[in-house]
Amino acid sequence: MTAERTPLYEEHLRLGAQMTNFSGWVMPLQYSSIREEHRAVREAVGLFDLSHMGELRLTDDVLAQRVVSRDLGKLRPGRAQYAMLCNADGGIVDDVLVYAMADGSHLLVVNAGNQDSDFDWIRSHGDGAVLNVGRDWALLGVQGPHAVGLVQRLADQDVSALRYYAFAEGKVAGVTGIISRTGYTGEDGFEIFCANRDASRLWRTMLEEGRDDGIRPAGLGARDTLRLEAGLRLYGNDMDAATNPLEAGLDWTLSLDREFIGRDAILRARDKGLTRILVGLRMLDRSIPRHGYPVVNDGERIGVVTSGNVSFTLGYNIAMAYVPPTLADPGARVGVDVRGTAVPAEVVALPFYKRPHPK
């Protein structure tokens, strides 16, 4: 199958990006270096192409309540929330952002590799009540301590007043879209939805207007190291259809006092007791933990690293891994099998990094 291209594909080539295939899409891995792009987001502002993400519009409120793990009755228009889609066994079909639109519908932002399967799965529970609109829209991420000021200068309204996980419909640089105060980096900023035809104009204006802010285009490499530091899970690595949300530390995304697909199985797993829990690991030497590396204790394999890398912000190497509950408390010591050597690591609380609040 031929990999798909976002409407910003030519912009990435123009900037000399190193491209890669990610979930069936040709995407920029990096433009300069992952470290430089990572630090730009932490210290100034980074610009991401997120147009590979999928968008599904649900027009049936009953269907939305059935497939989404949170109580949508509490979600007011203009607000978004993070939630799960779960299968009947309680496994995670996908993790999504749910937007409550002014017309009463719900917009689900889903992972790129799952948008078609999510659409089919939701449609199997309510034919005709869901639309797959992801390939009609572009999505740009503007993240970092200078992001709010940059977008505010280009917006037609006071977007700086938007609360976290709130959104508004309006214009940025004359481009009509949805301005959402959300992100996947651990920094403040916005994600801006617009029509495909307007994406390049918005992208170029952002880079031009953001020069004095220290803006850099940032690729998937920096997006991954940033989200890992922020303790944000990646579907396909840290969770999948065989993962119970409770194991992944995502109990706060579940409204267990109401019915949704998978609820009963999740409750049974909770009552039975979990056999593994996702934790943070701080490596105690310079070894870099990678996805799939075994976690060991006293010579026995007890778990697996799901995400791991260098922390450019903190100066040491970090990972997320599943371990038994008896070794899940901060301060516990385990080993990570790095090419046959059990390297010491310490269990730490997630997230690894929290952005400093302005005084």
C-alpha positions in Angstrom: 0.0 0.0 0.0 1.3 3.4 -0.9 2.0 5.7 2.0 -0.3 8.8 2.2 1.0 12.3 2.2 -0.3 15.2 4.3 -1.1 18.6 2.6 2.2 19.9 4.0 4.4 17.2 2.3 6.0 19.7 -0.1 6.7 22.1 2.8 8.7 19.5 4.6 10.7 18.7 1.5 11.4 22.4 1.0 12.8 22.6 4.5 15.0 19.6 3.9 13.2 17.3 6.4 14.3 13.7 6.8 11.1 11.8 5.9 9.9 8.5 7.3 6.8 6.2 7.0 4.8 6.4 10.2 1.4 4.6 10.4 1.0 4.6 6.6 1.9 8.3 6.2 5.1 10.0 4.9 6.0 12.3 7.8 9.0 14.4 8.8 11.2 12.6 11.3 13.5 15.7 11.8 14.6 18.8 10.1 17.8 19.6 11.9 18.4 17.3 14.9 15.9 15.8 17.4 17.8 17.4 20.3 17.5 20.9 18.7 13.9 20.6 17.9 13.1 19.1 21.3 14.8 22.0 23.1 13.1 24.6 20.9 9.7 23.3 22.1 10.8 23.3 25.7 12.5 26.7 25.5 10.8 28.6 22.7 8.2 27.2 20.2 8.0 24.3 17.8 5.7 23.8 14.8 4.4 20.3 14.1 2.5 18.8 11.2 -0.2 16.6 12.8 -2.3 16.2 9.7 -1.8 12.4 9.7 -4.1 12.2 12.7 -7.7 11.1 12.0 -10.9 12.9 12.7 -14.3 11.2 13.1 -17.6 13.1 13.6 -20.3 11.4 15.6 -23.8 12.8 15.2 -25.6 10.3 17.4 -25.2 11.2 21.1 -26.3 7.7 22.2 -23.7 6.1 20.1 -21.0 8.5 21.3 -21.9 7.7 24.9 -21.7 4.0 24.2 -18.3 3.9 22.6 -16.4 6.6 24.6 -15.2 5.7 28.1 -16.1 9.1 29.7 -19.4 10.7 30.6 -20.0 13.0 27.6 -23.1 14.5 29.4 -20.6 16.5 31.4 -18.7 17.8 28.4 -19.9 21.2 27.4 -19.7 22.7 23.9 -16.3 24.3 23.4 -14.5 21.8 25.6 -12.5 18.6 24.9 -11.4 15.7 26.9 -9.1 12.7 26.7 -10.8 9.3 26.6 -10.6 5.7 25.5 -12.4 3.5 23.0 -12.5 0.0 24.6 -13.4 -3.4 23.2 -15.8 -5.8 24.9 -12.8 -7.4 26.8 -11.8 -4.0 28.2 -8.8 -3.6 25.9 -8.0 -0.2 24.4 -9.1 0.1 20.8 -7.7 3.6 20.7 -7.0 6.7 22.8 -8.8 9.8 21.5 -9.6 13.4 22.1 -13.3 14.1 22.2 -14.5 17.6 21.2 -18.1 18.7 22.0 -19.1 20.8 19.0 -21.7 23.7 19.0 -24.1 21.7 16.9 -24.3 18.9 19.5 -22.1 16.5 17.6 -18.8 15.1 18.9 -15.5 15.2 17.0 -13.0 12.4 17.8 -9.4 12.9 17.0 -7.9 9.4 16.7 -4.5 8.0 16.0 -3.3 8.0 12.3 -2.9 4.2 12.0 -6.3 3.6 13.5 -8.6 6.1 11.8 -10.1 3.7 9.3 -10.3 0.8 11.8 -11.8 3.1 14.4 -14.4 4.3 11.9 -15.4 0.7 11.0 -15.5 -0.3 14.7 -17.7 2.7 15.6 -19.9 2.2 12.6 -20.5 -1.4 13.5 -22.2 -0.1 16.7 -24.4 2.5 14.9 -24.4 2.6 11.1 -24.8 6.0 9.5 -24.1 8.0 12.7 -20.3 8.5 12.1 -18.4 10.3 9.4 -14.7 9.9 8.6 -13.5 13.4 7.8 -9.8 13.1 8.7 -8.5 13.3 5.1 -10.3 16.6 4.6 -8.5 18.5 7.4 -5.0 19.5 8.2 -3.8 19.8 11.8 -0.9 22.0 13.0 0.6 21.9 16.5 2.2 25.0 17.9 3.9 24.1 21.2 6.2 25.8 23.7 6.4 28.7 26.1 6.2 31.2 23.2 3.3 29.4 21.5 0.4 31.3 23.0 1.9 34.7 22.2 2.6 33.7 18.7 -0.9 32.4 18.0 -2.5 35.3 19.8 -0.8 37.8 17.4 -2.3 36.0 14.4 -5.7 35.2 15.9 -9.0 37.0 15.4 -10.0 36.6 19.1 -8.5 36.3 22.6 -7.2 32.7 22.4 -4.9 33.4 25.3 -8.1 33.3 27.5 -8.9 29.7 26.4 -8.6 27.2 29.2 -6.6 24.0 28.8 -8.6 21.6 26.8 -10.9 24.3 25.5 -11.3 25.3 21.9 -12.8 28.0 19.7 -13.8 28.3 16.1 -12.1 31.3 14.5 -9.2 32.5 12.3 -5.5 32.3 12.6 -3.5 34.3 10.0 -6.8 34.7 8.1 -7.3 30.9 8.0 -10.6 29.6 9.3 -10.5 26.6 11.6 -10.6 25.3 15.1 -8.1 26.6 17.7 -7.7 24.0 20.5 -5.5 24.6 23.6 -4.3 21.0 23.6 -1.0 19.3 22.9 1.2 16.2 23.2 4.5 17.7 24.4 4.0 18.6 28.0 4.1 22.3 27.0 1.5 25.0 26.6 0.2 25.7 23.1 -2.4 25.0 20.5 -3.5 22.5 17.9 -5.1 24.2 14.9 -7.4 22.4 12.5 -8.0 23.9 9.0 -8.9 22.9 5.5 -6.2 21.1 3.5 -6.1 23.9 1.0 -5.1 26.4 3.7 -2.5 24.4 5.5 0.6 25.6 3.6 -0.4 29.2 4.0 -0.9 28.8 7.7 2.4 26.8 8.0 4.5 29.4 6.2 2.9 32.3 8.1 3.6 30.6 11.4 7.3 30.1 10.6 7.7 33.7 9.3 5.8 35.3 12.2 7.6 33.1 14.8 11.1 34.0 13.8 11.7 36.3 16.7 10.1 33.7 19.0 12.8 31.2 18.1 10.4 28.9 16.2 11.6 25.7 14.7 9.7 23.1 12.6 9.7 19.9 14.6 9.3 16.3 13.5 8.2 13.0 14.9 11.5 12.4 16.6 11.1 15.4 18.9 7.4 14.7 19.3 8.3 11.3 20.7 11.0 12.4 23.1 8.8 15.3 24.3 5.7 13.1 25.0 7.8 10.5 26.7 9.2 13.1 29.2 5.6 14.2 29.8 4.6 10.6 30.6 2.1 10.6 27.7 1.2 7.2 26.3 1.7 6.2 22.7 -0.8 3.8 21.2 0.9 0.7 19.8 3.8 1.1 22.2 2.4 1.7 25.7 -1.1 0.4 25.2 -3.0 -1.6 22.6 -6.1 -3.8 22.3 -4.8 -6.2 24.9 -4.2 -3.4 27.5 -6.7 -2.7 30.2 -6.7 1.1 30.9 -6.2 0.5 34.6 -2.9 -1.2 33.9 -1.8 1.8 31.9 -2.6 4.2 34.7 -5.6 5.7 32.8 -8.3 5.1 35.3 -9.1 8.8 35.2 -10.3 8.4 31.7 -13.0 6.0 32.7 -16.6 6.9 33.9 -17.2 3.5 35.5 -20.5 4.7 37.0 -22.1 4.5 33.5 -22.4 2.0 30.7 -19.9 1.9 27.9 -18.3 -0.8 25.8 -15.7 -2.7 27.9 -16.9 -1.3 31.2 -17.9 -4.6 32.7 -14.6 -6.3 31.7 -12.6 -3.4 33.2 -14.6 -3.7 36.5 -13.9 -7.5 36.6 -10.2 -6.9 36.1 -10.1 -4.3 38.8 -11.9 -6.6 41.3 -9.7 -9.5 40.4 -6.5 -7.4 40.9 -4.0 -6.2 38.3 -1.0 -8.3 37.4 1.0 -5.4 35.9 1.2 -1.6 36.1 2.8 0.9 33.8 5.6 2.9 35.6 8.4 5.3 34.9 12.0 4.2 35.0 15.1 6.3 35.5 18.2 4.6 34.2 21.1 4.7 36.7 23.8 4.7 34.1 24.1 6.0 30.5 22.4 3.0 28.9 19.4 3.9 26.7 16.3 1.7 27.2 14.4 0.9 24.1 10.9 -0.4 23.2 10.8 -4.2 23.8 13.7 -4.5 26.2 13.0 -6.9 29.0 12.7 -5.6 32.6 14.3 -8.1 35.1 14.6 -8.7 38.8 16.9 -11.2 40.4 17.7 -12.7 37.0 14.0 -13.2 36.0 12.1 -11.3 33.4 9.2 -9.5 35.1 8.1 -7.0 32.4 8.9 -5.0 29.3 9.9 -1.5 28.3 7.2 0.1 26.2 8.9 3.4 25.4 12.4 4.6 26.2 14.9 7.2 25.1 17.3 10.0 26.1 15.7 12.8 28.1 17.2 16.0 26.5 15.5 18.1 29.2 16.5 16.1 32.4 19.9 14.9 31.3 19.4 11.2 32.0 17.7 8.3 30.2 14.1 7.3 30.9 11.5 4.7 30.0 8.0 3.5 30.6 7.6 -0.1 31.4 5.1 -2.7 32.7 6.1 -4.3 36.0 4.3 -6.3 38.7 2.4 -4.2 41.3 4.9 -5.3 44.0 7.6 -3.4 42.1 5.6 -0.4 41.0 6.2 2.0 43.9 8.6 4.9 43.3 12.0 4.0 44.7 11.9 0.3 43.7 14.9 -1.0 41.9 14.8 -3.2 38.8 17.0 -4.0 35.9 16.6 -3.4 32.2 18.2 -6.0 29.9 20.3 -4.0 27.5 21.9 -6.4 25.0 22.4 -9.1 27.6 23.4 -6.8 30.6 21.0 -6.1 33.4 21.3 -2.3 33.8 20.0 -0.8 37.1 17.0 1.4 37.0 14.8 3.1 39.6 11.0 3.3 39.5 9.9 6.9 39.5 6.5 8.7 39.4 5.1 9.8 36.0 5.4 12.3 34.4 9.1 12.7 34.3 8.8 16.3 33.4 6.3 19.1 34.3 6.6 22.5 32.7 7.3 25.3 35.2 4.4 27.6 35.9 5.1 31.3 35.3 5.4 33.4 38.5 
